[in-house]
Amino acid sequence: MAHKLNLSIRATNGAQWDTDEFGSNQRVDHVLKASEKHFEQAGEMSPGDYLLGLVVDGTIQDLIDAEKLEDAGVKDGSVLVFKPRGGQVDG
């Protein structure tokens, strides 16, 4: 059985979900989909094309969807943030 992680996941509007629902061997894309559903159902985020980033020393490192959390450097107490995929474009 995989080690369950205590994570703080932040929506694009800053709303935070503290959860221990995910194991260290789960893929980033699974966490992304489940978290997006959580925030959408709470009315805290709109559907969109997002990626997850890992906050490390005040900077955000993009996570690869196909990686397991443990392989991506996510550990107990990590903070993950939603980012628009491809970044923001000013028009």
C-alpha positions as CSV (number, residue, x, y, z in Angstrom):
1,M,0.0,0.0,0.0
2,A,1.3,3.4,-0.9
3,H,2.1,6.0,1.7
4,K,-0.7,8.6,1.9
5,L,0.5,12.2,1.6
6,N,-0.8,15.3,3.4
7,L,-1.1,17.8,0.6
8,S,-2.2,21.4,0.3
9,I,-3.7,22.0,-3.2
10,R,-4.5,25.6,-4.3
11,A,-7.0,26.6,-7.0
12,T,-6.3,29.4,-9.4
13,N,-8.3,31.8,-7.2
14,G,-6.2,30.9,-4.1
15,A,-8.8,28.6,-2.5
16,Q,-7.0,25.8,-0.7
17,W,-7.8,22.1,-0.2
18,D,-5.9,20.3,2.6
19,T,-6.2,16.6,1.8
20,D,-4.7,13.2,2.6
21,E,-6.6,11.3,-0.2
22,F,-3.6,10.7,-2.4
23,G,-0.9,8.1,-2.2
24,S,2.7,8.6,-3.2
25,N,2.4,6.2,-6.1
26,Q,-0.5,7.9,-7.8
27,R,0.1,9.8,-11.0
28,V,0.0,13.6,-11.2
29,D,-2.8,13.5,-13.8
30,H,-5.0,11.6,-11.3
31,V,-4.5,14.2,-8.6
32,L,-5.0,17.0,-11.2
33,K,-8.4,15.6,-12.3
34,A,-9.7,14.8,-8.8
35,S,-8.6,18.2,-7.5
36,E,-10.1,20.1,-10.4
37,K,-13.4,18.2,-9.8
38,H,-13.2,19.1,-6.0
39,F,-12.7,22.8,-6.8
40,E,-15.3,22.9,-9.5
41,Q,-18.0,21.3,-7.3
42,A,-17.2,23.8,-4.6
43,G,-17.6,26.7,-7.1
44,E,-14.0,27.8,-6.6
45,M,-12.7,27.1,-10.1
46,S,-14.0,26.9,-13.7
47,P,-13.2,24.0,-16.0
48,G,-10.1,24.6,-18.1
49,D,-6.8,23.2,-19.3
50,Y,-4.6,23.2,-16.2
51,L,-1.4,21.6,-15.0
52,L,-0.1,21.2,-11.4
53,G,2.9,22.8,-10.1
54,L,5.0,22.0,-6.9
55,V,6.0,24.9,-4.7
56,V,9.7,24.5,-3.8
57,D,11.5,27.3,-2.0
58,G,9.0,29.9,-3.2
59,T,9.1,28.9,-6.9
60,I,6.7,26.7,-8.8
61,Q,8.0,23.7,-10.7
62,D,5.7,22.3,-13.3
63,L,4.8,18.6,-12.8
64,I,4.6,16.1,-15.6
65,D,1.1,14.4,-15.8
66,A,2.4,10.9,-16.3
67,E,4.8,10.9,-13.3
68,K,4.0,9.4,-9.9
69,L,3.9,11.9,-7.1
70,E,7.0,10.4,-5.4
71,D,9.0,10.5,-8.7
72,A,8.0,14.2,-9.2
73,G,9.4,15.1,-5.7
74,V,6.0,15.5,-4.0
75,K,6.2,14.5,-0.4
76,D,4.2,14.8,2.8
77,G,3.4,18.4,3.5
78,S,3.9,19.6,-0.1
79,V,2.0,22.5,-1.7
80,L,0.6,22.0,-5.2
81,V,-0.9,24.8,-7.3
82,F,-3.1,24.9,-10.4
83,K,-1.7,26.8,-13.4
84,P,-3.2,27.4,-16.8
85,R,-1.5,25.1,-19.2
86,G,0.6,27.0,-21.6
87,G,0.7,30.1,-19.3
88,Q,-1.2,33.3,-19.6
89,V,-1.2,35.2,-22.9
90,D,-2.0,39.0,-22.9
91,G,-3.8,40.0,-26.1
